[in-house]
Amino acid sequence: MSSQLKDRYVLGKNIGSGAYGSVAMAHDMETNSKVAIKKITKAFSALTLVKRTLREVRILRDIRHRNIIKVLNLFSVGDDVQGKDIYLVMDLMETDLHQIIHSSQKLTDQHNQYFLYQILCGLKYMHSVGIVHRYHYISLILYFIDRDLKPSNLLINGDCLLKIADFGLARSVEQCAREEGTIMTQYVSTRWYRAPELLFSLIDYGTMVDIWSVGTIFAEMIQRRQLFPGRDAATQIKMIVFYLGTPEAEVMQQISSELVPCVIFHSIFLFFGAHLDR
């Protein structure tokens, strides 16, 4: 850790970890407040990790909203470029929605409504705010899609304030449009909250993928269990088609994967078989 970090922050216990690093509680001696420090290990060691890190830093730097996690400070540590670690100092939140949903704590209708309202407020801001793109086209307005909405990325404090976090997989609509010849990756969110557009490997999709995720999260809050807990992508598609029906013909034509239509048609046979058995 750099001397700049050591001089200002006193690290506490680890409160989270993932494929890209860890998050620890810390005390900011300058402001006398508690913060969270996210360490992204060897942030420049692989192209995928570089892209993810830059997306998250850029978005969190430009976005300011009550329901979106705020980056308070940023440090890079290490002499070798590929070995550098990135430290993001952020708001400290006490828990996340996943832990609350799957605890014994009672969730009232008022809790569910307030959490849902805050998620939608944060999303509305993300989808509508104009941000000047500083890297490719001057004055190009971007609209961000989160693509990784899930209960564990929705942080909550003791006052029930909710903040959307983890923007490493967020994209802009214009950015996606510029990436000609590429398919927007489907493996970007936890399967259970993934929109059909992502599961179907559609070449293009928009902000509605986030709205689907919100719907599955809201259902999970009410039921206290996942709405579509597919064990793999194929099972996930089958569950959605079984309960909601098949996609329209124009959507089927946009599906790039050869396997997805087979899974959809197999789901139809399962549906009719289930009804014939009754």
C-alpha positions as CSV (number, residue, x, y, z in Angstrom):
1,M,0.0,0.0,0.0
2,S,1.3,3.5,-0.8
3,S,2.4,5.9,1.9
4,Q,-0.4,8.3,0.7
5,L,-3.0,5.6,1.5
6,K,-1.3,4.6,4.8
7,D,-1.1,8.2,6.0
8,R,-4.8,8.9,5.5
9,Y,-6.6,5.6,5.9
10,V,-6.6,2.9,8.7
11,L,-7.7,-0.4,7.2
12,G,-10.2,-2.5,9.0
13,K,-11.8,-5.9,8.3
14,N,-12.4,-7.3,4.9
15,I,-16.1,-7.0,4.0
16,G,-16.2,-8.5,0.5
17,S,-14.2,-10.2,-2.2
18,G,-14.6,-11.3,-5.8
19,A,-12.8,-12.3,-9.0
20,Y,-11.3,-8.9,-9.4
21,G,-10.2,-8.0,-5.9
22,S,-11.5,-7.3,-2.4
23,V,-13.3,-4.6,-0.4
24,A,-12.2,-3.6,3.1
25,M,-13.6,-1.2,5.7
26,A,-11.4,1.7,6.6
27,H,-11.2,4.9,8.7
28,D,-10.5,8.2,6.9
29,M,-8.4,10.1,9.4
30,E,-8.7,13.3,7.4
31,T,-12.6,13.4,7.5
32,N,-12.9,11.2,10.6
33,S,-15.4,9.0,8.7
34,K,-15.8,5.3,7.8
35,V,-15.3,4.4,4.1
36,A,-15.0,1.3,2.0
37,I,-11.8,0.7,0.0
38,K,-12.0,-1.5,-3.1
39,K,-8.7,-3.0,-4.2
40,I,-8.5,-4.1,-7.8
41,T,-5.5,-6.4,-7.9
42,K,-3.1,-6.1,-10.9
43,A,-5.7,-3.9,-12.7
44,F,-3.6,-3.6,-15.9
45,S,-2.5,-7.2,-16.2
46,A,-5.2,-8.3,-18.7
47,L,-7.1,-6.4,-21.3
48,T,-10.5,-7.5,-20.0
49,L,-9.6,-6.3,-16.5
50,V,-8.3,-3.0,-17.8
51,K,-11.6,-2.3,-19.7
52,R,-13.6,-3.3,-16.6
53,T,-11.6,-1.0,-14.3
54,L,-11.6,2.0,-16.7
55,R,-15.4,1.6,-17.1
56,E,-16.1,1.6,-13.4
57,V,-13.7,4.5,-12.6
58,R,-15.0,6.6,-15.5
59,I,-18.7,6.0,-14.7
60,L,-18.4,6.5,-11.0
61,R,-16.3,9.6,-11.6
62,D,-18.9,11.2,-13.8
63,I,-22.2,10.1,-12.1
64,R,-23.5,11.8,-9.0
65,H,-26.7,10.5,-7.6
66,R,-28.1,9.7,-4.1
67,N,-28.8,6.1,-5.2
68,I,-25.4,5.4,-6.9
69,I,-22.3,4.6,-5.0
70,K,-19.8,7.5,-4.9
71,V,-16.0,7.3,-5.5
72,L,-14.4,9.6,-2.9
73,N,-10.7,8.9,-3.9
74,L,-8.6,6.9,-6.2
75,F,-5.0,5.6,-5.8
76,S,-2.7,3.4,-7.9
77,V,0.0,1.5,-6.3
78,G,3.0,-0.3,-7.8
79,D,6.1,0.5,-10.0
80,D,5.4,-2.0,-12.8
81,V,2.4,-1.0,-14.9
82,Q,1.1,-4.6,-15.2
83,G,1.5,-5.1,-11.5
84,K,-0.3,-2.0,-10.4
85,D,-3.2,-2.3,-7.9
86,I,-6.0,0.2,-8.0
87,Y,-7.7,1.4,-4.8
88,L,-11.2,3.0,-5.0
89,V,-12.3,4.8,-1.9
90,M,-16.1,4.7,-1.7
91,D,-19.1,5.2,0.5
92,L,-19.3,2.6,3.2
93,M,-22.6,0.7,3.3
94,E,-23.6,-1.7,6.0
95,T,-25.1,-4.6,4.0
96,D,-26.6,-5.5,0.6
97,L,-30.0,-6.5,-0.6
98,H,-29.1,-10.1,-1.1
99,Q,-28.1,-10.5,2.6
100,I,-31.3,-8.8,3.7
101,I,-33.6,-10.9,1.4
102,H,-32.1,-14.2,2.6
103,S,-32.0,-13.3,6.3
104,S,-34.7,-13.8,8.9
105,Q,-35.3,-10.1,9.0
106,K,-38.9,-9.1,8.2
107,L,-39.5,-7.2,5.0
108,T,-42.7,-5.1,5.0
109,D,-44.5,-3.8,1.9
110,Q,-43.0,-0.4,2.9
111,H,-39.5,-1.8,2.8
112,N,-40.1,-3.4,-0.6
113,Q,-41.6,-0.3,-2.1
114,Y,-38.8,2.0,-0.8
115,F,-36.1,-0.3,-2.0
116,L,-37.7,-0.7,-5.4
117,Y,-38.3,3.1,-5.7
118,Q,-34.6,3.8,-5.0
119,I,-33.4,1.2,-7.5
120,L,-35.6,2.8,-10.2
121,C,-34.4,6.3,-9.2
122,G,-30.8,5.3,-9.6
123,L,-31.5,3.5,-12.9
124,K,-33.5,6.4,-14.3
125,Y,-30.6,8.7,-13.7
126,M,-28.1,6.3,-15.3
127,H,-30.3,5.8,-18.3
128,S,-31.1,9.5,-18.9
129,V,-28.0,11.5,-17.8
130,G,-25.9,13.0,-20.5
131,I,-22.2,12.5,-20.1
132,V,-19.6,14.0,-22.5
133,H,-17.5,11.2,-24.0
134,R,-13.9,12.3,-23.5
135,Y,-12.2,9.5,-25.5
136,H,-13.7,9.2,-29.0
137,Y,-16.3,11.7,-30.0
138,I,-16.5,15.2,-28.6
139,S,-19.9,16.1,-27.1
140,L,-21.3,12.6,-27.7
141,I,-24.1,11.9,-25.3
142,L,-24.0,8.5,-23.6
143,Y,-26.7,6.5,-22.0
144,F,-25.5,3.8,-19.7
145,I,-26.8,0.3,-19.3
146,D,-25.8,-1.4,-16.1
147,R,-26.2,-5.1,-17.2
148,D,-25.1,-6.5,-13.8
149,L,-28.0,-5.6,-11.6
150,K,-28.5,-8.2,-8.8
151,P,-29.2,-8.0,-5.1
152,S,-25.6,-8.3,-4.0
153,N,-24.8,-5.1,-6.1
154,L,-27.4,-3.1,-4.3
155,L,-25.8,-1.8,-1.1
156,I,-27.9,-0.6,1.9
157,N,-27.2,1.3,5.1
158,G,-28.9,1.4,8.5
159,D,-31.3,4.1,7.2
160,C,-32.5,1.9,4.3
161,L,-30.6,4.1,1.9
162,L,-29.9,2.0,-1.2
163,K,-27.0,2.6,-3.7
164,I,-26.3,0.8,-6.9
165,A,-22.7,-0.4,-7.0
166,D,-20.2,-2.3,-9.2
167,F,-20.1,-0.7,-12.7
168,G,-17.3,-2.8,-14.2
169,L,-19.8,-4.3,-16.7
170,A,-21.8,-1.1,-17.5
171,R,-21.8,0.0,-21.1
172,S,-23.1,3.0,-23.1
173,V,-25.6,2.6,-25.8
174,E,-23.4,4.6,-28.2
175,Q,-20.3,2.7,-27.2
176,C,-22.0,-0.6,-28.1
177,A,-23.2,0.8,-31.4
178,R,-19.6,1.8,-32.3
179,E,-18.3,-1.7,-31.7
180,E,-19.2,-2.9,-35.2
181,G,-19.0,-6.6,-35.9
182,T,-19.1,-7.5,-32.2
183,I,-21.8,-9.2,-30.3
184,M,-22.6,-7.6,-26.9
185,T,-21.5,-10.3,-24.5
186,Q,-24.3,-12.3,-22.7
187,Y,-22.3,-13.5,-19.8
188,V,-22.4,-10.2,-18.0
189,S,-24.8,-10.7,-15.1
190,T,-25.7,-13.4,-12.6
191,R,-27.8,-15.8,-14.6
192,W,-30.9,-15.5,-12.5
193,Y,-31.3,-11.8,-13.2
194,R,-30.3,-11.9,-16.8
195,A,-32.7,-10.5,-19.4
196,P,-33.9,-12.7,-22.4
197,E,-32.0,-10.4,-24.7
198,L,-28.7,-11.4,-23.1
199,L,-29.7,-15.1,-22.8
200,F,-30.7,-15.1,-26.5
201,S,-27.4,-13.6,-27.5
202,L,-29.1,-10.8,-29.4
203,I,-26.7,-8.6,-31.3
204,D,-28.3,-5.4,-29.9
205,Y,-30.2,-4.5,-26.8
206,G,-31.0,-1.5,-24.7
207,T,-31.9,-0.2,-21.3
208,M,-34.8,-2.6,-20.9
209,V,-32.4,-5.4,-19.9
210,D,-32.0,-3.5,-16.6
211,I,-35.8,-3.2,-16.1
212,W,-36.0,-7.0,-16.5
213,S,-33.4,-7.4,-13.8
214,V,-35.3,-5.0,-11.5
215,G,-38.5,-7.1,-12.0
216,T,-36.7,-10.3,-11.0
217,I,-35.1,-8.6,-8.0
218,F,-38.5,-7.2,-6.9
219,A,-40.1,-10.7,-7.2
220,E,-37.2,-12.1,-5.0
221,M,-37.9,-9.4,-2.4
222,I,-41.5,-10.4,-2.2
223,Q,-41.1,-14.2,-2.4
224,R,-37.7,-14.3,-0.5
225,R,-36.4,-16.7,-3.2
226,Q,-35.2,-16.3,-6.8
227,L,-37.8,-16.0,-9.5
228,F,-35.9,-18.0,-12.2
229,P,-33.1,-20.0,-10.5
230,G,-31.8,-21.7,-13.6
231,R,-28.8,-24.0,-13.1
232,D,-27.4,-23.0,-16.5
233,A,-28.2,-20.7,-19.4
234,A,-30.3,-23.3,-21.2
235,T,-32.4,-24.0,-18.1
236,Q,-32.8,-20.3,-17.5
237,I,-34.3,-19.9,-21.0
238,K,-36.6,-22.9,-20.5
239,M,-37.9,-21.5,-17.3
240,I,-38.6,-18.1,-18.8
241,V,-40.3,-19.5,-21.9
242,F,-42.3,-22.0,-19.8
243,Y,-43.9,-19.2,-17.7
244,L,-43.9,-16.3,-20.2
245,G,-44.2,-17.8,-23.6
246,T,-42.0,-17.8,-26.7
247,P,-40.4,-14.7,-28.2
248,E,-42.0,-12.9,-31.2
249,A,-40.9,-13.9,-34.7
250,E,-38.9,-10.7,-35.2
251,V,-37.0,-11.4,-32.0
252,M,-36.2,-15.0,-33.1
253,Q,-34.7,-13.6,-36.3
254,Q,-32.2,-11.5,-34.3
255,I,-30.9,-14.5,-32.3
256,S,-27.3,-15.1,-33.3
257,S,-26.8,-18.3,-31.4
258,E,-27.8,-21.5,-33.2
259,L,-28.5,-23.3,-29.9
260,V,-31.0,-20.9,-28.5
261,P,-33.8,-21.6,-30.9
262,C,-33.4,-25.3,-30.2
263,V,-33.7,-24.6,-26.4
264,I,-36.8,-22.5,-27.0
265,F,-38.6,-25.1,-29.1
266,H,-37.7,-27.7,-26.5
267,S,-39.3,-25.5,-23.9
268,I,-42.5,-25.5,-25.9
269,F,-42.7,-29.3,-25.9
270,L,-42.1,-29.2,-22.1
271,F,-44.9,-26.8,-21.7
272,F,-47.4,-28.8,-23.7
273,G,-46.2,-32.0,-22.1
274,A,-46.9,-30.5,-18.6
275,H,-50.4,-29.5,-19.6
276,L,-51.2,-32.8,-21.2
277,D,-50.2,-34.7,-18.0
278,R,-52.8,-32.8,-16.0
